[in-house]
Amino acid sequence: MALSRADCEAMDRDDPLAPKRAAFLLPEGQIYLDGNSLGVLPRGVEERVVDLIRNQWGKDLIVSWNKHGWIDLPQKVGNRIARLVGAEPGSVISADSTSINLFKLVAAALALNPGRGTILSDTGNFPTDLYMASGVAGMMAKGVRVTTVAPEDVASAIDADTALVMLTHVDYRTGRMHDMRAITALAHQHGALMLWDLAHSAGAMPLDLAGCDTDFAVGCSYKYLNGGPGAPAFLYVAPRHQDSAISPLSGWLGHAAPFAFDLDYRPAEGIGRFICGTPNLLSLVALDAALDAFDGVDLDALRRKSEQLGDLFIRLVDQECSGFGLASARQAAARGSQVSLRHPEGYAIMQALIARGVVGDFRSPDVLRFGFTPLYLGFADVFDAVAHLKAVMAAGEWQRAEFRTRAKVT
């Protein structure tokens, strides 16, 4: 039976997460399906940042490091993220970028697992992860290399030479999701360490880093965590590794006594040794405020809604639109909080949709990405988005010249 908008409105009325929509400043007249790339601005963030600028920085100046707890923010925000990714208290810090944190952890992992020469990843990994791992490998002794295989071949490729398995949990293009628990266990069976990139997972589903016995993880906070453009990333080190893993970026705030100003470096105890330089306070306090939106949220309910939104989108595209291939898994349990379609004119089609106020994005060569952020997206939004997609295709709007010129950011 065909679904109607009234059916979707009824789903919205029954949605236990619907009240969370009010926690975000949603642009009027826009259906935002790109929270998997940049999250919406949560209410309260602007006020917190303005307070930091006007009162803390503007009036209290340098004493704010102690008076307002600036110095503790990387650990404080890290502990808030820890709840969302199933990590132990004191095992996550918020600092630097995902790429820098990945560099730190790949180097630390190789030092913990000497005598092995392979960093194993897959061809669906985000390219910067592969670039950074290759950069680390190039600085090591000869014999260390990055090897990539198809995502479905990772399990069979782990062997006695694998020092580190490095994977992105949810594929940024297709939404394909790895089995974190099974692959981590298999890596450990072969004596390898495990590093997960959670950029497209954290804030969209419950995770269990501790329960899965993960060694390391990184993630960004400007997607589903809504920390804003350039928000600091986060880094996880399992407690069992914290006093033996060494960051190659031995900055002063990772020192055991940074204000002793010793000339020789002594790493801090625990996760603090992976802090490098002075934290970016404006973006860090914005992220801290943004995380308020997750207070009281049942992450299992969040995941259920994510799956329902994706299932609805796929069903409606099947019902209303032709000519698209499904790049994502049809089964909700096998994908993250996004659905990707394939079309040879994908870029122009997405630009035509954006002109109508339906914002997704495009990834080469032919992928249209639609992210479903459960905290602020409704089921009627999904219905309306597909109605716009149908109209774009029916009228051939994507053929207009202005939609076919590639911008720098796609």
N, C-alpha and C positions, 0 to 999 in steps of 0.2 A: 504494500500500500504506500502511495506517495506521501511524503511528509509535507506538511504545510507550515506556514509561519506561526499559526496558532498553536500547533504542536510544540514548536520551539519555545514559544512564550510560556506554555505550561511547564516545560522543563525548567525555565528560569525561575518560575514561582516556587518550584519544589527544590531548588538548589540551595543547600545549606551554606555554600560559600558566597552566595549572591550579595550579602551585606558588605563583604570586603571590597566590592567595587567602589564604594564611597571613600575608600582610603587612598584613591588615586585621582590625579588631575588628568582626566581624559579629554583630549581635544574634541570640541563639539563638531559633529558631522563627520567624524572619522571612525572607521573600524580598523583597529590596530592589530595586525597579525604578524608583528615583527618583534615581539618580546623575546624571541630566541636570539636576537641580535642586539637590541637595545631596549631595555625595559622602560615602562612609563614612569613619570615623576610621581612618587608618593607624596601625599599631603604631609606637611611637617618638616620636610627636608629643607625647603627654602628658609623657614624660620630658624632652624638649627644653624645653617650656614651663615645667615645674617647675624645671628647672635655671636657666633665665633668671630666674625669680622668686626662687628661694631663694639662688642663688649669685651670679649676675651683678648683678641689681638688689639683692638682699638684702645682699650682702657687698661687692661691688666698686663698686656705685653708679655715680657719674658717670664714673669711669675706664673703665667698660665700653664707652663709645663707641669708644675706641681699643683697649683690651685685648681685647675680645671682638668687635671689628669691626662693631659696631652700625651705624656710619655708612656702611658699604659694602654693607649687606644689600640695598637696592633694586637695585643693579647685580648683585650676586652671584646673587640669586634670579632676576632678569631674564635673566641668561645661562643659567641652568638651564632656564628656560622657552623661551628662544630655540631650544635643540636640539629641543624638542617641536613648534615651529611653523615650523621651517625658516628661521630668521632668522640673520643674520650676528651674530657676537660683538659685544657693545657696542651693539646696536641695540634692546634691550628693557630696560625697567625695571619693577619691581613696586612700585606705589604707588597710593594713593587708590582710588576706586571706578571701575567701568566708566563710569558716567555722567560723572564729573568728567574722566576721561581722554578721553572722547568730546568733551566741550566743548573741552578743550585742542586736540585735533587738528582738529576742524572749523574752529575759529577760525584755527589755523595754516595750514590748507589754503586757506581763502578769501584770506588775506593773500598766499599764494604764487601765487594764480591770479586777480589782480584783473581787473575789467572783465567778469566773467561773473556771472550772477545766480541760477543754479539749483543747489541741492543736491538731487540726484536719489536717491530711495530707492524702496522698494516697500511695498505694503500688507501684506506678511507680516513686515515688520521689527518688532523688539521695540519697543513703544510708547515706552519711555524714550529710545531712540535718536532717535526723531522729535521727542520733546519737547525734548531737549537741542539738536538741530539747529535747531529752530524758535526756541529761546531765543537762540542765537547769531545767527540771521538777524534777529531783532527788534532786536538791538543794532547791526546794521550799517546802512549807508546804505540808503535806499529802493531797492527793486529786487531785493534778495536774498530768495529764498523757498525753501521746501522743497516739492518736487513728488513725489508718490507715484504709482506705476503698479502694475499687477498684476505679480507676479514674472516671469511669462513675457514681459512687454513691456518690461523694463528695457533690453535691448540696442537696441531700436528707438527708445527715448526719449532716448538720449544724443545731444546735438547741440552746436552751437557755443556755446551759452549755458551749458552744463553746467560748473560749476566743480569739483564734487566728486560722485562717485558713492559713496554710503554704503549698504552692504548688510550684513545678517547672513548669514554663510556658510550656516548651517543654521537653517531656520525653527524657532522655539521651539515652535510648536504642532504642525506636521505632520511635521517632520524633513526637509522638502524642502531639497535642497542645490543651491546655485548653482555654476556652473563658474567657479572663481576665476581660472584662467589666461585663459580666453576673455573674460570680462567686463573684467578688468583691461586686457588688450590693447586691447579696443574703446574703453574709456575714454581710454586714452592716444592712440589714433588720432584722437580728437576733441579732444585737448588738455585733457582733464579729469584730475583726480587721483582716486585710488582709496583708499577707507577700508573695511576689513573688520572686522566684529565677529565674533570667534571664540568667543563664550561657549559655544556648543553644539558646538564642533569641537575645541578644544585639549584634548589628553589622550585623545581618542577615535579619532583617526585621524592619519596623517602629513599634515603641511601643508608648503608650500614658499613662504613669503612672499618669500624672495629670488629663487627661480627663477621665480616668477610676476610679478616686477618690481613688487610691491605698494608703494604709497607709505606707507600708514599702516595700523595695525591696533590694536584694543583687544580685551580679553577678560577674563573673570572667572576666578577660580581656585578657587571653592568647588564647582564642578560636577565635571567629570571629573578635575580636578587634585586634588580632595579636600583643599583647604586649610582647610576649616572655615567655619562661618557668619561672614560679615563679613570673610572673607579679602581681602587687598588684590588689586586687579585688576592687569592689566599693559597696557603701552602699547608699540607698535612704531613707530619712525620709520626709514625707509630711510636708509642712510648718506649718500646723495647729498643728502638734505634736512636733515641734522642741524645744519649750521652756518648755514642760512638760515631754517629754520622757527623761529618764535618762539611760545612758550607765552603765552597771555593771562593766565595765573595765575603771575605772576612772584614766586614765593615765595622766601624767603631761601636754601633749600637748592638752588635752581636757579641761584643766583648763581655767578659765576666764582670768587669768593673769599668764601664765606659768613662766615668768621670774621674777615674784615677789617672787617665791619660798615660798609661804605660806605653812604652815603645814596642814592647813585645805583645803579640796577640795571644790571648787566652780565651777560648770560646766560653760563652755563657752556658750554664746548665740548662738542659731541656730545650724546648722549641725556640727560646729566645735567641739562640745562636744563629738562627736562620734569618733574623732581621739584619739588614745590611746598613742602610743609611737612614737619615732623618725621615720620618714618615710624612707623607703629603697630607697635612692636617685638614685642608678644606675638603678634599675628596673623601678622606677617611671619616670625617664627622657626617658628611652627606650619606655615606653608606651606613653608618651606625643608625642614623635616623630612618633610612629606608627600610632597615630590617624590622622596624616596629610593625610593619604591615604583616609580618609573619607571627606576631604574638597571638597565641591562642589557636593557631591554625593546626588542624589535624592533617598531617602530611599524607596519610592514607586516603583521606577524603580528597585532598588536592590531586593525588594521582588518579583516583577514580574519575574525577571531573575531567582531567586532562585526557584520559582515554576516551571518555564520552564525547568530548568536543572533537577529537580527531576522527572518531567513528562517524559522527554526524557529518562532518565535512566530506569524508569519503563517500558516504551514502548519497549526499546531496549532489556531489559532482557526478556520480554514476547516474543519478536520476535526471539531472538538468543539463549536463555538458557532455559533449563528445569531442574526440580528437586528442584527449590527454592520456598519457601513460602515468601509472602510479609508481613513483620512485621509492616510496616508503612501504614498509610492511603493512599489509591489510590487517593483520592481527595486532591489536593494541598492545599486547604484552611484549611484542618484539620491537616496538619503536618508542622513541622519546616523545616529548610534547610538541611535535611538529608533524606536518604532512607535506611531502614534496611531490609535485607533479612534473612530468616531462612534456615538453612541446618544443619543436624546432624553432618556434618564434617566441620562446619563453620570455626573453628580455623585453620585447616590445609589448607583449601581453601584460607583463607586470607593470610597465610604465603606464599603460592605459588604465589599469586597475587603480594605481596610485592617484591618477588624475581624478578618479571618481571617489577618492577618499578611502579606498581599501588598501592598506599599506602592508605589503609583504616584501620579499626581496628575491633576488635572482642569483644563482650560482652557475658558472660555466660548466658544461657547454649549453645545457638546455633545461636547467632545474628551476622551477618556481617554488620558493619556500614559504610556507605558511605556519607561523608559530602560534600555539594556543596556550595562553597564560591564564591559568584557572582563577587567579585572584581577581582579575578585572574583566575577563571576557565572558560574554553570555552566549547562550545557545541561539537566541534570535540574531545576534551579531553574525554568527556563522551562516545562518540562513540568508541574511542580507548580502553577505560577502559572495556567496555562490550565485545569488541572483545578479549581482553586478558582473561576475565573471561570465555568466551566460549572456548578458547583454553585450559585453565587450566582444564576444565571439560572434554573436548573431549579427551585429552591425559592422563587424570588421574594423572596429575602432583602432585596434593595434597596428593597422597598416598606415596610420598617419605618420608623416615624416618625423615629427617631434618625438615620437615614441621609439624611434629606431636608432637614435643617436646615443651612443654609449657614454654615460657619465663616468667620472673617475671611481665613484663608489657605486657598486651595483647591489 
